[in-house]
Amino acid sequence: MAIRNLILGAFVSTSLVLAQNSAGLNINDEDLEIEASMDLSQYTDGSNGTTYILGANYISTQTNDDLLSVGINANNTYQGFEGLNVSLGLNVVLLDDFLSVPLMGEVSYSLPLVESIPTITLSSQMLYAPGVLSFDKADTYFEFRGEASMEVISAVSVYMGYRNIETTYINASSTTFNDSLYGGLKIGF
């Protein structure tokens, strides 16, 4: 229980710092996820068009399992295909007795609809850490997400998604940490 409170405290502190750019909350019947991100491009030379994002998310499940993930990624539009964004990055994932550093890839596409229809974006994200990037009692980490979001008010989006998070401990079979549909709200600042 102490580790859970420590992780929650660290996440809340991180969220307050990061909330100047976006903050989100998603839920389902069994778990709650809080997420925040900050655009670091204001601190870099943005002449190359790449946006650097620092992000964090915290998932608390009904079984009292907690997952904290903090990462950084580089995001850019795909040349010649308007609305398509590609991100590559690195995260640090913490659970009880589990630490891994997965590589992350994400693709998102904003649908080119009529201006009178709110912006709809489809995205897919995958994180993977093999044994060489897994520490403590961790052997491998795999996460897949798919989301569809709609901007209902300027800088406010509602979204639905699916996530599957698989953790493998040393000398144990793969365990599904989370496999669920969720819905949420994200606010940009």
ROTIRO-704181 format. One record per residue: z negated, y negated, x negated of N, C-alpha, C in turn; residue in one letter. Coordinates in Angstrom, 3 decimals, decimal comma, padded with zeros to 6 digits. Each point is the difference from the previous one (the first is absolute). Layout:
// residues N
<node <Z Y X> <Z Y X> <Z Y X> A>,
...
This chain:
// residues 189
<node <000,000 001,192 -000,817> <000,000 -001,192 000,817> <000,000 -001,264 -000,866> M>,
<node <-000,671 000,027 -001,154> <-000,044 -001,168 -000,882> <001,391 -000,325 -000,539> A>,
<node <000,774 001,026 -000,341> <001,354 -000,233 -000,497> <000,867 -000,625 001,085> I>,
<node <-000,211 000,414 001,238> <000,758 -000,568 001,113> <-000,309 -001,485 000,140> R>,
<node <-001,260 -000,375 -000,073> <-000,380 -001,408 000,111> <000,531 -000,809 -001,178> N>,
<node <-000,012 000,592 -001,188> <000,530 -000,672 -001,178> <001,500 -000,249 000,146> L>,
<node <000,721 001,010 000,458> <001,443 -000,135 000,204> <000,282 -001,034 001,080> I>,
<node <-000,740 000,049 001,104> <000,206 -000,951 001,083> <-000,270 -001,419 -000,473> L>,
<node <-001,081 -000,188 -000,769> <-000,317 -001,325 -000,533> <001,083 -000,513 -000,927> G>,
<node <000,497 000,866 -000,872> <001,067 -000,390 -000,913> <001,258 -000,366 000,776> A>,
<node <000,285 000,757 001,044> <001,198 -000,284 000,776> <-000,118 -001,312 000,749> F>,
<node <-001,159 -000,240 000,625> <-000,189 -001,245 000,738> <000,136 -001,194 -000,940> V>,
<node <-000,584 000,088 -001,197> <000,125 -001,079 -000,989> <001,452 -000,216 -000,372> S>,
<node <000,727 001,084 -000,238> <001,419 -000,097 -000,339> <000,780 -000,586 001,167> T>,
<node <-000,300 000,413 001,218> <000,711 -000,487 001,179> <-000,146 -001,497 000,171> S>,
<node <-001,197 -000,511 -000,255> <-000,223 -001,425 000,146> <000,848 -000,795 -000,983> L>,
<node <000,144 000,508 -001,201> <000,829 -000,672 -000,996> <001,470 000,100 000,380> V>,
<node <000,415 001,162 000,479> <001,407 000,243 000,273> <000,470 -000,545 001,335> L>,
<node <-000,922 -000,271 000,912> <000,366 -000,334 001,369> <000,789 -001,300 000,127> A>,
<node <000,174 -000,762 -001,077> <000,757 -001,235 000,099> <001,479 000,246 000,275> Q>,
<node <000,506 001,205 -000,151> <001,405 000,284 000,244> <000,246 000,922 001,185> N>,
<node <-000,669 001,125 000,089> <000,103 000,831 001,195> <-001,209 000,908 000,108> S>,
<node <-000,350 000,290 001,225> <-001,088 000,926 000,280> <000,401 000,805 001,224> A>,
<node <-000,345 001,276 000,001> <000,374 000,850 001,113> <-001,089 000,984 000,352> G>,
<node <000,084 000,506 001,200> <-000,948 000,977 000,511> <000,787 000,977 000,841> L>,
<node <-000,191 001,307 -000,263> <000,627 000,986 000,868> <-001,004 001,086 000,332> N>,
<node <000,168 000,578 001,169> <-000,956 000,985 000,509> <000,728 001,112 000,741> I>,
<node <-000,738 001,072 000,197> <000,349 001,048 000,949> <-001,322 000,587 000,483> N>,
<node <000,011 001,139 000,656> <-001,237 000,572 000,538> <-000,973 000,471 -001,072> D>,
<node <000,484 000,240 -001,221> <-000,846 000,619 -001,014> <-000,261 -000,836 -001,240> E>,
<node <000,802 -001,051 -000,260> <-000,238 -000,764 -001,212> <000,377 -001,467 000,151> D>,
<node <-000,457 -000,769 -000,993> <000,195 -001,437 -000,060> <000,517 -000,343 -001,394> L>,
<node <001,011 -000,860 -000,065> <000,507 -000,447 -001,296> <000,032 -001,519 -000,016> E>,
<node <-000,527 -000,566 -001,080> <000,052 -001,442 -000,244> <000,887 -000,186 -001,222> I>,
<node <000,915 -000,960 000,070> <000,892 -000,238 -001,126> <000,150 -001,489 -000,244> E>,
<node <000,237 -000,360 -001,250> <000,201 -001,392 -000,383> <000,971 -000,048 -001,168> A>,
<node <000,744 -001,102 -000,099> <000,915 -000,155 -001,127> <000,117 -001,466 -000,384> S>,
<node <000,349 -000,213 -001,259> <000,147 -001,350 -000,519> <001,273 -000,071 -000,831> M>,
<node <000,791 -001,029 000,247> <001,221 -000,240 -000,753> <-000,373 -000,672 -001,322> D>,
<node <000,219 000,706 -001,111> <-000,343 -000,526 -001,322> <001,110 -000,849 -000,604> L>,
<node <001,116 -000,135 000,697> <001,154 -000,708 -000,545> <-000,302 -001,460 -000,303> S>,
<node <-000,976 -000,582 000,683> <-000,355 -001,389 -000,271> <-000,567 -000,174 -001,408> Q>,
<node <-000,427 001,102 -000,619> <-000,552 -000,051 -001,348> <000,995 000,461 -001,059> Y>,
<node <001,225 000,316 000,427> <001,019 000,493 -000,937> <001,241 -000,877 000,079> T>,
<node <000,881 000,166 -000,935> <001,282 -000,678 000,028> <000,882 000,746 000,995> D>,
<node <000,214 -000,582 001,173> <000,723 000,676 001,069> <001,505 -000,112 -000,091> G>,
<node <000,537 -000,363 -001,148> <001,431 -000,227 -000,116> <000,837 001,277 000,127> S>,
<node <-000,606 001,171 -000,191> <000,791 001,233 000,080> <000,059 000,574 001,409> N>,
<node <-000,691 -000,598 000,970> <000,052 000,451 001,385> <-000,959 001,119 000,345> G>,
<node <-000,703 000,548 -000,969> <-000,955 001,077 000,259> <-001,323 -000,581 000,475> T>,
<node <-000,552 000,606 001,045> <-001,301 -000,389 000,525> <-001,012 001,043 -000,437> T>,
<node <-001,121 -000,442 -000,556> <-001,062 000,917 -000,428> <-001,126 -000,061 001,019> Y>,
<node <-000,395 001,179 000,513> <-000,990 000,092 001,063> <-001,204 000,800 -000,489> I>,
<node <-001,196 -000,564 000,184> <-001,257 000,707 -000,231> <-000,523 000,406 001,364> L>,
<node <-000,257 001,276 000,190> <-000,421 000,478 001,312> <-001,186 000,931 -000,073> G>,
<node <-000,723 000,094 001,110> <-001,136 000,905 000,102> <-000,066 000,527 001,426> A>,
<node <-000,419 001,249 000,134> <-000,262 000,536 001,333> <-001,191 000,954 -000,063> N>,
<node <-000,703 000,060 001,112> <-001,198 000,822 000,133> <000,135 000,792 001,289> Y>,
<node <-000,118 001,326 -000,100> <000,070 000,862 001,180> <-001,347 000,692 000,172> I>,
<node <-000,562 -000,113 001,192> <-001,228 000,700 000,349> <000,321 000,951 001,143> S>,
<node <-000,321 001,277 -000,184> <000,312 000,994 001,023> <-001,250 000,383 000,775> T>,
<node <000,206 000,634 001,124> <-001,100 000,425 000,861> <-000,895 001,025 -000,696> Q>,
<node <000,517 000,698 -000,983> <-000,787 000,994 -000,735> <-000,778 -000,635 -001,158> T>,
<node <-000,089 -001,347 -000,009> <-000,716 -000,768 -001,018> <000,619 000,109 -001,386> N>,
<node <001,275 000,324 -000,081> <000,723 -000,043 -001,259> <000,588 -001,396 -000,145> D>,
<node <-000,077 -000,561 -001,200> <000,517 -001,341 -000,255> <001,005 000,060 -001,138> D>,
<node <001,045 -000,789 000,110> <001,009 -000,105 -001,048> <000,230 -001,479 -000,275> L>,
<node <-000,042 -000,373 -001,260> <000,285 -001,357 -000,426> <001,196 000,044 -000,935> L>,
<node <000,971 -000,858 000,247> <001,196 -000,073 -000,834> <000,275 -001,456 -000,341> S>,
<node <000,207 -000,268 -001,282> <000,346 -001,342 -000,474> <001,221 000,158 -000,896> V>,
<node <000,984 -000,876 000,169> <001,205 000,145 -000,802> <000,786 -001,274 -000,162> G>,
<node <001,001 000,079 -000,855> <000,908 -001,119 -000,237> <001,422 000,543 000,041> I>,
<node <000,897 -000,792 000,611> <001,395 000,437 000,035> <000,948 -001,181 -000,164> N>,
<node <001,194 000,317 -000,414> <001,074 -000,980 -000,127> <000,965 000,229 001,155> A>,
<node <000,375 -001,065 000,688> <000,805 000,091 001,200> <001,221 -000,899 -000,153> N>,
<node <001,169 000,509 000,375> <001,210 -000,794 -000,100> <000,971 000,436 001,084> N>,
<node <000,874 -000,914 000,386> <001,036 000,355 000,966> <001,073 000,804 -000,712> T>,
<node <000,585 000,906 000,728> <001,065 000,829 -000,550> <001,292 -000,802 000,035> Y>,
<node <000,630 -000,145 -001,122> <001,212 -000,813 -000,106> <001,115 000,561 000,879> Q>,
<node <000,634 -000,874 000,765> <001,142 000,396 000,808> <-000,339 000,627 001,333> G>,
<node <-001,295 000,072 000,351> <-000,394 000,615 001,263> <-001,111 -000,838 000,601> F>,
<node <000,369 -001,004 000,787> <-000,969 -000,939 000,551> <-001,042 000,696 000,871> E>,
<node <-001,266 -000,349 -000,200> <-001,093 000,557 000,778> <-000,677 001,199 -000,641> G>,
<node <000,589 000,550 -001,066> <-000,570 001,171 -000,664> <-000,848 -000,438 -001,194> L>,
<node <-001,250 000,435 -000,034> <-000,912 -000,292 -001,103> <-000,449 001,300 -000,641> N>,
<node <-000,139 -000,019 -001,318> <-000,461 001,164 -000,750> <-001,206 -000,422 -000,827> V>,
<node <-001,057 000,824 000,017> <-001,214 -000,268 -000,781> <-000,323 001,213 -000,857> S>,
<node <-000,441 -000,258 -001,224> <-000,484 001,039 -000,895> <-001,326 -000,482 -000,571> L>,
<node <-000,975 000,904 -000,130> <-001,282 -000,437 -000,510> <-000,920 001,129 -000,385> G>,
<node <-001,257 -000,361 -000,143> <-001,044 000,896 -000,477> <-001,273 -000,294 000,776> L>,
<node <-000,689 001,040 000,462> <-001,259 -000,160 000,726> <-001,108 000,754 -000,718> N>,
<node <-001,227 -000,334 000,341> <-001,173 000,765 -000,410> <-000,668 000,452 001,295> V>,
<node <-000,203 001,305 000,156> <-000,575 000,568 001,219> <-001,343 000,630 -000,327> V>,
<node <-001,024 -000,366 000,792> <-001,357 000,519 -000,191> <-000,493 000,697 001,262> L>,
<node <-000,527 001,208 -000,174> <-000,740 000,733 001,021> <-001,242 000,536 -000,703> L>,
<node <-000,870 000,696 000,709> <-001,137 000,638 -000,663> <000,517 001,007 -001,017> D>,
<node <-000,431 -000,092 -001,250> <000,388 000,910 -001,079> <001,511 000,107 -000,184> D>,
<node <000,744 -001,037 000,331> <001,456 000,042 -000,059> <000,508 -001,363 -000,439> F>,
<node <000,763 -000,019 -001,060> <000,624 -001,229 -000,492> <001,416 000,345 -000,422> L>,
<node <000,973 -000,723 000,540> <001,378 000,226 -000,426> <000,733 -001,331 -000,063> S>,
<node <001,082 -000,011 -000,758> <000,805 -001,201 -000,205> <001,446 000,340 000,385> V>,
<node <000,298 000,005 001,304> <001,354 000,377 000,416> <001,026 -001,100 -000,227> P>,
<node <001,226 000,430 -000,249> <001,152 -000,888 -000,028> <000,438 -000,210 001,441> L>,
<node <000,481 -001,208 000,320> <000,326 -000,334 001,374> <001,438 -000,486 000,106> M>,
<node <000,678 000,428 001,053> <001,334 -000,501 000,331> <000,048 -000,298 001,484> G>,
<node <000,605 -001,124 000,363> <000,090 -000,383 001,409> <001,361 -000,621 000,272> E>,
<node <000,541 000,298 001,164> <001,248 -000,587 000,465> <-000,257 -000,560 001,388> V>,
<node <000,396 -001,255 000,230> <-000,126 -000,585 001,333> <001,307 -000,685 000,377> S>,
<node <000,271 -000,005 001,288> <001,247 -000,578 000,492> <-000,287 -000,790 001,267> Y>,
<node <000,331 -001,290 -000,029> <-000,124 -000,858 001,185> <001,318 000,067 000,759> S>,
<node <-000,080 000,452 001,233> <001,211 000,197 000,803> <000,683 -001,332 000,304> L>,
<node <001,317 -000,073 -000,162> <000,740 -001,251 000,255> <000,317 -000,154 001,484> P>,
<node <-001,026 -000,333 000,779> <000,181 -000,125 001,441> <000,252 -001,459 000,378> L>,
<node <000,317 -000,208 001,258> <000,240 -001,351 000,516> <-001,256 -000,846 -000,207> V>,
<node <000,183 -001,297 -000,253> <-001,121 -000,883 -000,290> <-001,036 -000,068 001,113> E>,
<node <000,383 000,286 001,239> <-000,951 -000,072 001,108> <-000,931 001,208 000,060> S>,
<node <000,290 001,046 -000,792> <-000,850 001,193 -000,058> <-000,905 -000,117 -001,219> I>,
<node <-001,294 000,262 000,147> <-000,910 -000,099 -001,162> <000,434 000,923 -001,143> P>,
<node <-000,342 -000,397 -001,223> <000,350 000,775 -001,186> <-000,638 001,376 000,051> T>,
<node <000,813 001,026 -000,178> <-000,475 001,385 -000,041> <000,289 000,541 -001,395> I>,
<node <-001,030 000,582 -000,616> <000,139 000,545 -001,347> <-000,409 001,462 -000,015> T>,
<node <000,799 000,832 -000,641> <-000,298 001,409 -000,202> <-000,318 000,195 -001,478> L>,
<node <-001,048 000,766 -000,303> <-000,343 000,223 -001,407> <-000,479 001,429 -000,225> S>,
<node <000,168 000,426 -001,234> <-000,446 001,316 -000,426> <-000,585 -000,147 -001,401> S>,
<node <-001,149 000,645 -000,219> <-000,693 -000,112 -001,280> <-000,458 001,377 -000,455> Q>,
<node <000,086 000,241 -001,315> <-000,467 001,261 -000,561> <-000,764 -000,280 -001,280> M>,
<node <-001,152 000,667 -000,155> <-000,798 -000,074 -001,219> <-000,205 001,414 -000,510> L>,
<node <000,101 000,169 -001,316> <-000,201 001,325 -000,578> <-000,653 -000,123 -001,365> Y>,
<node <-001,046 000,798 -000,210> <-000,664 000,092 -001,306> <-000,074 001,468 -000,390> A>,
<node <000,710 000,403 -001,060> <-000,139 001,375 -000,496> <-001,323 000,135 -000,756> P>,
<node <-000,267 001,164 -000,511> <-001,253 000,263 -000,709> <-000,281 -000,943 -001,145> G>,
<node <001,045 -000,441 -000,714> <-000,195 -000,873 -001,154> <-000,501 -001,387 000,428> V>,
<node <000,206 -000,389 001,265> <-000,480 -001,279 000,523> <-001,182 000,174 000,954> L>,
<node <-000,657 001,152 -000,042> <-001,148 000,286 000,863> <-001,203 000,313 -000,868> S>,
<node <-001,156 -000,542 000,378> <-001,196 000,092 -000,831> <-001,196 000,482 000,817> F>,
<node <-001,142 000,140 -000,657> <-001,217 000,520 000,598> <000,309 001,414 000,492> D>,
<node <-000,176 000,287 001,276> <000,297 001,337 000,522> <001,371 000,075 000,671> K>,
<node <000,793 -001,063 -000,128> <001,314 -000,055 000,639> <001,045 000,775 -000,808> A>,
<node <000,897 000,664 000,718> <001,123 000,681 -000,632> <001,310 -000,719 000,322> D>,
<node <000,279 -000,255 001,305> <001,185 -000,758 000,401> <-000,320 -000,838 001,236> T>,
<node <000,850 -000,984 000,229> <-000,133 -000,870 001,176> <001,399 -000,265 000,537> Y>,
<node <000,160 000,085 001,331> <001,278 -000,293 000,641> <-000,266 -000,754 001,289> F>,
<node <000,758 -001,068 000,226> <-000,130 -000,780 001,233> <001,384 -000,398 000,477> E>,
<node <000,225 000,146 001,307> <001,245 -000,441 000,621> <-000,351 -000,828 001,221> F>,
<node <000,708 -001,119 000,178> <-000,169 -000,853 001,175> <001,365 -000,419 000,540> R>,
<node <000,069 -000,116 001,296> <001,159 -000,575 000,662> <-000,507 -000,966 001,053> G>,
<node <000,568 -001,208 000,062> <-000,471 -001,008 000,951> <001,165 -000,733 000,644> E>,
<node <-000,252 -000,477 001,218> <000,902 -000,909 000,700> <-000,849 -001,163 000,472> A>,
<node <000,429 -001,221 -000,348> <-000,779 -001,176 000,381> <000,879 -001,010 000,716> S>,
<node <-000,650 -000,818 000,829> <000,695 -001,064 000,713> <-000,825 -001,267 -000,111> M>,
<node <000,636 -001,080 -000,438> <-000,686 -001,278 -000,110> <-000,020 -000,637 001,392> E>,
<node <-001,163 000,038 000,660> <-000,112 -000,483 001,377> <-000,287 -001,496 000,068> V>,
<node <-000,664 -000,524 -001,006> <-000,265 -001,427 -000,161> <000,301 -000,281 -001,462> I>,
<node <000,406 -001,201 -000,322> <000,291 -000,318 -001,395> <-001,171 000,394 -000,891> S>,
<node <000,258 000,845 -000,984> <-000,980 000,507 -000,982> <-001,006 000,995 000,594> A>,
<node <000,227 000,483 001,212> <-000,868 001,013 000,603> <000,873 001,159 000,483> V>,
<node <-000,276 001,191 -000,532> <000,789 001,183 000,345> <-000,884 001,086 000,596> S>,
<node <000,559 000,735 000,935> <-000,626 001,227 000,477> <000,831 001,133 -000,573> V>,
<node <-000,643 001,120 -000,273> <000,738 001,107 -000,592> <-000,566 001,343 000,419> Y>,
<node <000,867 001,002 -000,104> <-000,377 001,391 000,217> <000,483 000,766 -001,212> M>,
<node <-000,748 001,035 -000,351> <000,408 000,757 -001,158> <-000,565 001,398 -000,028> G>,
<node <000,406 000,711 -001,026> <-000,467 001,361 -000,265> <-000,363 000,068 -001,477> Y>,
<node <-001,133 000,637 -000,315> <-000,372 000,217 -001,395> <-000,453 001,431 -000,202> R>,
<node <000,345 000,515 -001,184> <-000,437 001,323 -000,419> <-000,509 -000,144 -001,426> N>,
<node <-001,275 000,327 -000,201> <-000,618 -000,110 -001,322> <-000,530 001,375 -000,385> I>,
<node <000,525 000,533 -001,110> <-000,400 001,314 -000,507> <-000,716 -000,168 -001,334> E>,
<node <-001,178 000,575 -000,106> <-000,750 -000,025 -001,261> <-000,195 001,433 -000,470> T>,
<node <000,159 000,214 -001,302> <-000,235 001,312 -000,583> <-001,043 -000,158 -001,097> T>,
<node <-001,065 000,760 000,122> <-001,052 -000,005 -001,010> <000,264 001,115 -001,004> Y>,
<node <-000,537 -000,138 -001,203> <000,153 001,023 -001,034> <-000,554 001,319 000,521> I>,
<node <000,744 001,078 -000,212> <-000,381 001,350 000,424> <-000,209 000,125 001,503> N>,
<node <000,741 -000,790 000,779> <-000,097 000,087 001,463> <001,389 -000,197 000,588> A>,
<node <000,163 000,423 001,224> <001,291 -000,194 000,663> <000,097 -001,430 000,524> S>,
<node <001,187 -000,388 000,380> <000,246 -001,343 000,515> <-000,773 -000,223 001,294> S>,
<node <-000,568 -001,183 000,140> <-000,767 -000,360 001,189> <000,661 -001,203 000,660> T>,
<node <000,135 000,046 001,305> <000,542 -001,142 000,722> <-001,135 -000,965 000,271> T>,
<node <000,026 -001,149 -000,679> <-001,013 -001,027 000,231> <000,257 -000,688 001,327> F>,
<node <001,267 -000,264 000,305> <000,337 -000,690 001,238> <001,429 000,345 000,382> N>,
<node <000,219 000,276 001,259> <001,322 000,292 000,534> <000,001 -000,528 001,423> D>,
<node <000,459 -001,246 000,186> <-000,188 -000,610 001,312> <000,983 -001,122 000,300> S>,
<node <000,128 -000,273 001,284> <000,706 -001,174 000,503> <-001,030 -001,120 000,123> L>,
<node <000,434 -001,239 -000,112> <-000,921 -001,126 000,139> <000,755 -001,215 000,515> Y>,
<node <-000,750 -000,971 000,484> <000,567 -001,269 000,440> <-000,861 -001,112 -000,547> G>,
<node <000,603 -001,164 -000,234> <-000,785 -001,072 -000,581> <000,603 -001,376 000,152> G>,
<node <-000,697 -000,947 -000,621> <000,354 -001,413 000,035> <-000,107 -000,547 -001,417> L>,
<node <000,996 -000,790 -000,419> <-000,012 -000,598 -001,334> <000,250 -001,506 000,149> K>,
<node <-000,807 -000,785 -000,709> <000,100 -001,453 000,041> <000,334 -000,529 -001,376> I>,
<node <000,983 -000,858 -000,090> <000,368 -000,631 -001,267> <-000,613 -001,387 -000,096> G>,
<node <-000,340 -000,413 -001,220> <-000,641 -001,311 -000,215> <000,838 -000,851 -000,915> F>,
